[in-house]
Amino acid sequence: MNTIRLIFLFMVSLLVGLAPFVVAGETTLDIKRVSESGDKKLPKGMQRYVLPLQGCAFEFVAKEGGRARASESLSPYPYGVFSYSRYVNGRKPPSLYFSCRSGAATKVCPMEFKEYRELSAEDIRDIQMRKLGSLNSHYYTEAYISTSTGVAPPRSRSLSLCIGDEKHTLVTENGSIFLGTDPREIWQARNKPVLPISEEALPEVLEIIRSIRFLPADSE
């Protein structure tokens, strides 16, 4: 009996000795989970939005203070707007105007941007057009930046975007996404670099595009 009792006490003391290590291991895992959760928190001043566009509901991240809403416009396609009613840090953040197309983006985008694809070298020069590469690792994208013609300076410079997957395709509408203005006449801008002020909003716009995620159909 004494021998059995000694063995029992030895086992208890062993478990007690291991207890701090078990707790420490669990604490480490908990810290890791908190850290992973913290990584998903948005930077200060940023907000997650949902644009409830019928057939193409999606979420994205942008500066606080905006409003995302579906619009009952006369567009033949479901149409949505994201905009701000006030200035943030001295200027108005970019507004987005999207319509939804059914079908795979790889088929829809080339048709929607057929005019860009068929521009002559002279037209490309006059509007200082450039095509951007992939903008969102999750979806097919096609995007062009160009400067308005046929208007007096300052002429707006904007980004036209088509983004989607096998089922959803978003296409920019209403003048695309405004980036900035060019104060020069067309002939003054020919063969000259694009002015930084003309694409002032581009970094912010690209961050929004990279954050786009389509939502499940039941959330539309």
N, C-alpha and C positions, 0 to 999 in steps of 0.2 A: 504493500500500500504506500509506504513511504517513497519507494522508487517511482511509482506511478504519479504520485503527487508532485515529486520533483520535476518529472517530465512535463506535467501540465503547467507548472509555474514557469518552466523554461520557455514553453511555447507562447505563453501569454506575454512574457517579457520580450520575446522576439517580435511579436506582432506590434506591441507598443513601440518598440524601437523603430519598426518600419513605418509606423503611422505618419510621422512627419514627412517622409519621402513620398508617400501616397498623396497626401494633401498638397504637397509642393507640386507634384505632377499635375494634379487637377487644377491648381491655381494657374499654372503655366498655360494650360489649355484654355482656361477662361480668359486670360489676358490676351491670348492669341485671337479668340473669338471677338473680344471687344475691339481689338486693333483692326480686324477685318471689317467689322461693322463701322468703325470710325472712318475707314478708307472710303466708304460709300457715302459719307456725309458730303454735302455740297459745300463748296467754298463760300465764305461770307459774301453776302450780297447776291447770291445766285439762287435760282428757284427752278423746280421741276414743273413743267406745264404739260397739259394734255389738250390736244386739239381734236375734238370729237367729230372728225370729218367722216361722214358716212362712207363706208367701204374702205377707208384708209385712216382710221383713228391712229394717232401716234403721239408719243411723248418726246420731250426734248428739254434741254436745260438752257436757261438764259437769265439775264439780270432780273432782279426782283422788280415788281411794279407793272408788269405787262398784263395783257389780257388776251386769252386765246378763245376763240368762239367760231362756231359754224355760222355761215352766212346764207341767208335766203335770197341770194342775188339771182339775176336772170341767166346766169351761166348754165349751160346744158349739163355740167358736171357738178357733183358735190363740191362745195367751195368753202374755204375757211380762212380766217384772218388772225394773225398774231400781231399786236401793236401796243404802243405805249401812248398814254395821254399826257405824259410829262417828260421833262428832260432829266437825265441821270448823269451826274458829273459834268454838267455844262452842255450836254448835247443829247439829242434824242436817239435812243438805241435803234437798231435795225428792225424794220417791220417785215413780216413774211405773209405772202398771199399764195395759197396753194389750192389747186383743184385736184380731184382724185380721178384716176383713169383705171379701169379694170384691165387686167392682163399683165403679162410679164414685162418688166422694165426694159429688158434687152430688146424687146420688139417695139414697145411704145415710144421709148426715148428717141431712137433714130428717126421715127416718123414725126415726132413733135419738133425735133430740131433739124429737120431737113433743110430749112433755109440757111441755117448756120453752116451746115456741111457743104452747101453748094455756092457759098459766097466766092466772088472772084478775088484775086489777089489785091486788086485796087480797093474793093469794098472793105476787105479785112484790114488794109492799111488805114483807111479813113476812119473806121470805128475803133481802131487799135484793139482788134479782137484777139483774145487768146483763149485756148481751150485748157481747162484744168484736168488733172488726172483724177484718180479715185479719191473721193472725199470722205467716204464712210466705209470702214472695213466690213460692215455687216451687209451692205447692199450695193447693187449696181448704181453707179452715178454717171451722169454726163452733165457737164457744166461749161458755160462760156461767159466771159466777161467782155463787155463792149461799151462804147460811148455813144450816146444819142447823136443823131444827125438831124439836119433840117430844123434845128432850133438855135436860137442865139445863145452865146455863152452867158453864164456858166452852163455847160452841158453835163447832164447827169451820166454817171458811169454805174452800171449795174451788173448783177450776176443772174444769169438764167440757169435754173437747175431742174434736172429730172432725176428722181431717185426712187428706187423700189426693189422688189423681189419678184418671185414668180407669180404673185397674186395681186400685189398692190403697187401702184405707181403714183407718185406725187409730181406735179408739174407746177413751177412758179407761174403766177399770173399777175396782171395789173402792173406791168412795168418791171417785173422781176424784183430782185432784192437790191435796194439802193445802197451803193457803197460810198459815193462821194461825188464831187463835181470837178469838171475841167474848165478853167476860166478862159482857155484859148479857143480861137477859131480853128476849124478843121485844118486849114492849110498851115497854121502855126504848129499843130501837133503832129503833122505828118513826119514819119521817120524820126520822131523824137521819143524819148522815154516817157512812160506814163508817170504823171506827177503823184507823189505819195498821198497828197490830199485827195486825189481822185479815187483812191481805194482805202480811205481812212478806216472804214468799218469792216474791211475784209477779214482781219484776224478774228474778230468777234463773230462774224457770220460763219466762218469755217468751223469754229468751236460749236456753234449751234447745230450745224449740219452733221458734224461728227457724233453728236449726242442723240440724233434721231433714232427712235426705236418704234416699230409698228406694234400695236397692241392686239391681243387676241380678238377674234371676231365678236365674242360675246360681250366685249367691253365697249363696242361701238354704239 
